[in-house]
Amino acid sequence: VIGKGMTPPERILFPPEKICMDWRQKRRPGAGLYNLGSTCYLNVILQCLTYTPPLANYLLSRQHSRFCHQEGFCMMCIMEAHVRKVLYSSASAIRPRAVIRDLKFIGEFKPDIPGDAYEFLRCTLSAMQRACLSGSSDLDVSSQETTIVHQIFGGYLRSRVTCLSCNTVFDFYKTFLDVLLKIKGASSLTAALEDFVTPKQMDGRKSFKCSKCKKKVAASEMVTVHHAPRVLTVCLGRADDQTSRKISQVVEYPEYLDLRPYMSDTAAEPLLYSLYAVVVHTGPTCLGGHFFCYTKASNGQWYKMNDVSVESCDIHTVLGQQAYLLFYVR
């Protein structure tokens, strides 16, 4: 097996043993968020991140801002202030003004134009990652992947490519902060994950350059989760590439997920995750419509968070939704 892409880091930016996976303080849920134009897509992501226990613990400890020398925009400082405001506020709803003010630094978003929650999540984590790296230049790539962002959301995928001419096996590793799953024809999350790890013939008859055969060959590829993240974020791809219509089929998802069957090493003990947040999209196409979410607060209760409204609900309601994003924690 010829492997590529798993170099040990020269420096650990955030030691994983400092991550606290359980809520340090249990309290009632925090405030709802005003919709300031067409901002439901960012409200749901802010709420899901606020109720991500290891991230909230870190942000509430103010470890970032105490040592931050960033001039101007810093996504970590914004998130720190936001999470404190939401969880400690006596108001029933607050305005996420700082996020709206700096939207242009997060990605190509405007408050009055509907956006996509998944894209906003990716851009937010990426902006948080940039903030964690500010002031650390010349870091090797593996060290850059040891920030608090990667320590919480990051994992490794292994892509195992087999040359169909000489049968040589090549392993390529890459980090991920979320997993995008195709759901056409999948009735459940586990079926979509099964499909994700099923070996596939690579596109194009001769698409892979085999270093043994010294030419382009037909090859098969199998992708597995090689290193599991502490928080697993899954996007159920509801945008149909062909028609740009939304795939609105029901995809069942469990409260507890064992990731072991989808790992490179399927033989070890189960790797259990528990659902703590769900983003739902309503509307016929992915471009408009409305986003709301369900999150599990530190008191162990589930709540439906729909912009300003925060209402308690039960797990059966949570599991019966047309989910778009699923957040699981180990």
BAKEGU-540230 format. One line per field, with one value per residue (C-alpha): residue in one letter; x, y, z. Coordinates in steps of 0.2 Angstrom, whole numbers, plus 5000, padded with zeros to 4 digits. Example, Ala and Ser with C-alpha at 12.3 -4.5 7.8 and 13.67 -1.06 7.14 Angstrom:
BEGIN
r: a;s
px: 5062;5068
py: 4978;4995
pz: 5039;5036
This chain:
BEGIN
r: v;i;g;k;g;m;t;p;p;e;r;i;l;f;p;p;e;k;i;c;m;d;w;r;q;k;r;r;p;g;a;g;l;y;n;l;g;s;t;c;y;l;n;v;i;l;q;c;l;t;y;t;p;p;l;a;n;y;l;l;s;r;q;h;s;r;f;c;h;q;e;g;f;c;m;m;c;i;m;e;a;h;v;r;k;v;l;y;s;s;a;s;a;i;r;p;r;a;v;i;r;d;l;k;f;i;g;e;f;k;p;d;i;p;g;d;a;y;e;f;l;r;c;t;l;s;a;m;q;r;a;c;l;s;g;s;s;d;l;d;v;s;s;q;e;t;t;i;v;h;q;i;f;g;g;y;l;r;s;r;v;t;c;l;s;c;n;t;v;f;d;f;y;k;t;f;l;d;v;l;l;k;i;k;g;a;s;s;l;t;a;a;l;e;d;f;v;t;p;k;q;m;d;g;r;k;s;f;k;c;s;k;c;k;k;k;v;a;a;s;e;m;v;t;v;h;h;a;p;r;v;l;t;v;c;l;g;r;a;d;d;q;t;s;r;k;i;s;q;v;v;e;y;p;e;y;l;d;l;r;p;y;m;s;d;t;a;a;e;p;l;l;y;s;l;y;a;v;v;v;h;t;g;p;t;c;l;g;g;h;f;f;c;y;t;k;a;s;n;g;q;w;y;k;m;n;d;v;s;v;e;s;c;d;i;h;t;v;l;g;q;q;a;y;l;l;f;y;v;r
px: 5000;5007;5001;5000;4994;4996;5012;5013;5011;5027;5017;5000;4991;4977;4980;4965;4966;4960;4943;4929;4915;4901;4893;4902;4887;4869;4856;4840;4841;4847;4839;4831;4838;4830;4829;4837;4831;4833;4845;4837;4851;4864;4853;4851;4870;4874;4861;4869;4886;4881;4874;4890;4896;4915;4914;4903;4914;4929;4921;4913;4930;4936;4953;4953;4950;4961;4976;4969;4980;4970;4966;4949;4938;4940;4927;4933;4930;4913;4908;4914;4904;4889;4888;4890;4876;4864;4867;4868;4855;4839;4830;4820;4828;4844;4850;4866;4872;4891;4889;4878;4890;4905;4895;4906;4922;4913;4908;4898;4882;4871;4858;4844;4847;4843;4858;4861;4864;4877;4887;4886;4892;4907;4912;4910;4921;4933;4933;4936;4950;4958;4956;4965;4979;4982;4999;5006;5014;5025;5016;5016;4998;4997;5000;4987;4975;4977;4967;4952;4941;4950;4951;4932;4925;4940;4942;4952;4945;4955;4953;4959;4962;4965;4973;4963;4978;4991;4980;4992;4983;4986;4980;4976;4971;4962;4954;4936;4926;4909;4902;4891;4880;4871;4853;4845;4837;4843;4829;4840;4856;4864;4859;4867;4883;4883;4883;4897;4909;4904;4919;4915;4923;4932;4925;4931;4938;4956;4956;4969;4988;4996;5014;5017;5010;5017;5001;4982;4972;4955;4953;4941;4940;4933;4932;4931;4932;4950;4950;4933;4929;4923;4908;4901;4892;4882;4874;4860;4863;4845;4850;4847;4862;4852;4835;4841;4825;4825;4826;4812;4811;4811;4828;4827;4841;4844;4846;4862;4874;4888;4901;4911;4904;4910;4927;4943;4945;4927;4933;4936;4923;4908;4910;4894;4888;4873;4862;4862;4856;4846;4843;4827;4824;4806;4801;4801;4818;4835;4837;4823;4811;4815;4827;4824;4833;4831;4845;4848;4852;4864;4849;4846;4830;4826;4820;4814;4823;4814;4822;4815;4805;4812;4800;4803;4799;4802;4814;4800;4797;4816;4818;4803;4809;4815;4833;4846;4860;4863;4875;4881;4893;4904
py: 5000;5017;5031;5049;5064;5059;5069;5071;5090;5099;5109;5106;5122;5116;5101;5089;5084;5102;5099;5097;5086;5088;5105;5113;5122;5116;5129;5133;5137;5154;5168;5167;5177;5191;5189;5204;5203;5186;5179;5163;5153;5161;5161;5142;5140;5152;5142;5125;5131;5139;5122;5112;5108;5107;5123;5132;5127;5134;5150;5153;5151;5167;5158;5165;5184;5185;5182;5188;5202;5202;5219;5221;5206;5190;5177;5168;5184;5187;5169;5171;5187;5179;5163;5173;5185;5171;5159;5173;5185;5188;5194;5181;5186;5196;5203;5195;5212;5209;5194;5204;5218;5207;5196;5201;5195;5178;5174;5181;5184;5199;5201;5205;5190;5172;5162;5143;5137;5123;5136;5148;5134;5130;5149;5152;5137;5143;5160;5153;5143;5158;5167;5153;5154;5172;5177;5159;5160;5147;5132;5116;5110;5096;5109;5120;5106;5106;5122;5120;5121;5105;5097;5098;5096;5089;5071;5062;5053;5039;5037;5020;5019;5002;5001;4989;4985;4980;4980;4991;5000;5019;5028;5046;5055;5072;5082;5086;5097;5090;5076;5079;5064;5060;5056;5051;5034;5033;5031;5034;5041;5024;5020;5036;5032;5014;5022;5034;5020;5008;5006;5015;5015;5031;5043;5042;5025;5030;5044;5038;5040;5024;5026;5008;5006;5024;5028;5033;5018;5013;5012;5010;5021;5017;5032;5028;5039;5036;5047;5051;5069;5073;5082;5075;5087;5079;5088;5078;5085;5091;5101;5091;5095;5091;5100;5113;5107;5101;5083;5083;5064;5059;5053;5044;5048;5040;5049;5038;5033;5021;5027;5011;5002;5017;5018;5011;5000;4992;4979;4989;4993;5004;5023;5031;5048;5057;5069;5087;5098;5097;5111;5110;5118;5122;5127;5119;5125;5126;5145;5152;5145;5146;5138;5133;5121;5110;5110;5101;5113;5110;5104;5089;5096;5098;5115;5121;5137;5147;5164;5173;5159;5145;5132;5115;5099;5081;5069;5061;5078;5081;5064;5067;5081;5084;5087;5096;5097;5084;5087;5073;5073;5059
pz: 5000;4995;5007;5005;5016;5034;5040;5059;5064;5070;5082;5091;5092;5104;5114;5112;5131;5135;5126;5137;5128;5142;5147;5161;5167;5164;5161;5152;5134;5128;5118;5101;5086;5077;5058;5051;5033;5026;5039;5045;5036;5048;5063;5063;5061;5075;5086;5081;5085;5102;5107;5102;5120;5117;5106;5119;5134;5125;5119;5137;5145;5134;5131;5113;5116;5131;5120;5103;5094;5078;5072;5065;5060;5071;5069;5085;5095;5087;5091;5109;5112;5103;5113;5129;5124;5119;5134;5147;5141;5150;5134;5125;5108;5103;5087;5080;5075;5075;5063;5051;5052;5046;5034;5020;5029;5032;5014;4999;5010;5011;5025;5013;5001;5006;5009;5011;5029;5024;5015;5029;5041;5030;5028;5047;5052;5039;5046;5064;5057;5049;5066;5075;5063;5064;5070;5066;5049;5041;5049;5040;5034;5048;5062;5054;5057;5076;5080;5091;5075;5068;5085;5087;5069;5060;5055;5041;5026;5017;4999;4994;4975;4967;4950;4940;4929;4941;4957;4967;4981;4984;5000;5000;5016;5018;5032;5033;5044;5038;5027;5012;5008;4992;4997;4980;4983;5001;5014;5029;5035;5037;5019;5013;5023;5016;4999;5004;5008;4994;4981;4965;4948;4946;4933;4915;4909;4911;4925;4937;4934;4941;4947;4944;4927;4922;4913;4915;4920;4925;4944;4959;4974;4991;5004;5022;5038;5044;5059;5067;5072;5090;5082;5066;5054;5040;5026;5017;4999;4995;4980;4964;4952;4936;4940;4953;4962;4980;4984;4998;5002;5020;5026;5043;5055;5072;5089;5092;5077;5077;5065;5066;5050;5039;5046;5038;5053;5055;5067;5083;5096;5092;5090;5096;5093;5099;5090;5097;5083;5067;5053;5043;5027;5021;5003;4986;4980;4989;4985;4994;5008;5027;5039;5057;5069;5084;5097;5113;5127;5142;5152;5141;5134;5115;5108;5092;5087;5074;5073;5089;5095;5107;5111;5120;5111;5112;5103;5092;5084;5081;5073;5061;5051;5033;5039;5029;5042;5056;5071;5081;5096;5103
